[in-house]
């Protein structure tokens, strides 16, 4: 009876939200900095051939679209593994390996995707609906998949004919097209999958302007032009080498010397100076993503496994987590740590996107006095100690140190533990942390920024958070095909998240990518991926 009563209460909350829903209103917030996403090569004269070197700010995890959770994997795979759909510079969803946006049945339960024909994977295998069905089914069903929750409550995937694949649902799933514009939409060679199985990421084979050549761990990843690519005439480089360079000063030095021609995630401390150099161009864009703190509430046996209680006040008592959120001076921190290049982030809903409203993007007030009151109500010692793992790179450490000073005003003793990026990815999956400062590059649909991390049982629920109320709010938002209803539900979800704080949102970066003016056609959108596949050296480059 208790379960039924809880469920009815949850549905009552959802019903109230739906009854009160109104058309979603965009915020009037404007960007502090002017966006420059880069421009395609187009008709400008370029030099054919040559080898591009990119300084990559962190090493990717396995190059497997099904299991990866690394942004840096997306950089590399953007050149070797195309998706069914993509984002464009304006944030619109556009076909890539599909030929048009999906045809969705009137009840929302059947999604039919039309596919390109007459093209091949890099190993010569024919690209067709059977191949797409194989990849999508792997994303959906494979043990350890990070994509399952992103794809919704699927009942069946089948190839209707050679150029159409059909996804059938138990309930409508509005975000599916957006999900297929990211790793869930990356299509792998079925021949390679059969040969490699779970080791596919060691030598990925897909459809793309380039094909994988080799990887030297902690050093580099090399790809080369794929002559089988369907649009090979618009691919110009012979090869691209992604050189792992975690130190931003090293990336800056190598850009200045010309040893690398492009680098991602440049430091806000350096970008103003780099922008003044005539041989370099700075690309800058907002982000769909966010940075913040995972709080381990119940991730004991690994993300996606049944949650278990953790005997700490911050895990057991939402008042302690709320106090931590209220003790963060988000605006002051981005000004101090990032020269105001970044902006505060307070919710999973990115500003200047379709579902951004004042209510869904509002920040909690900085209120250290209230923070101390909440800690006293929770009966914990002051200052309350928290161990925070943070990436061992200068910008992250600078922010974490400023964060430590801020939360000290609210009654916290933040103890910083620097760690490598790969170590932190492992810790968030296994649950071997108390608090962890790590972000998400973001998705165009809010479901991709919420359900993956906050839904009970999701493989991306790294905090081990469990709430039937939030599950239903996010579930109804995903199942609704009415934009106004979805907007109202996400507003309600944001209010709930800001009370519970399983993840505490802190700031939203800008994508700061710098490249040599010897190169043209590099593009970086708000999804965070650096696109090199159709770039080229300019025609009049010497040497």
Buried (B, 14 or more C-beta within 10 A) or exposed (E): EEEEEEEEEBEEBBEEBBEEBEEBEEBEEEEEBEBBBBEBBEEEEBBEEBEBBBBBBBBBBBBBBBBBBBBBBBBBBBBBBBBBBBBEBEBEBEBBBBBEBBEBEEEBBBBBBBBBEEBBBBBEBBBBBBBBBBBBBBBBEBEEBBBBBBBBEBEEBBBEEBBBBBBBBEBBBBBBBBBBBBBBBBBBBBBBBEEBEBEBBEBBBBBBBBBBBEBEEEEBBBBBBBEBBBEEEEBBBEBBBBBBBBEBEBBBBBBBEEEBBBBBBBBBBBBEEBBEBEEBBBBBBBBBBBBBBBBBBBBBEBBBBEBEEBEBBBBBBBBBBBBBBBBBBBBBBBBBBBBEBBBBBBBBBBBBBBBBBEBBBBBBEBBBEBBBBBBEEBEBEEBBEBEBBBBBBBBBBBBBBBBBEBBBBBBBBBEBBBBBBBBBBBBBBBBBBBBBBBBBBBBBBBBBBBBBBBBBBBBBBBBBBBBBBBBBBBBBBBBBEEBEBBBBBBBBBBBBBBEBBBBBBBBBBBBBBBBBEBBBBBBBBBBBBBBBBBBBBBEEBEE
